[in-house]
């Protein structure tokens, strides 16, 4: 999702850690330099503010910018997801 919330698209999460991720994107999403990554397949959505680090075709590498918006550790997200199941 764009920083201003005016556009969002779908993608596929390839790999993620507490500091970075690799995602496969569609459309013009690879052109965005900063955006929010929304993880929505389980429980409440989790947001990460991202900065694009590299692009290889439709695959984008991002780093997470430190911000207090939606910053839960992956361990917290996993625990919450287990409670929902």
Secondary structure, 3 states (H helix, E strand, C coil): CECCCCCCCCEEEEEECCCEEEEEECHHHHHCCEEEEEECCCCCCEEEEEEEEEEECCEEEEEECCCCCCCCCHHHHHHHHHHHC
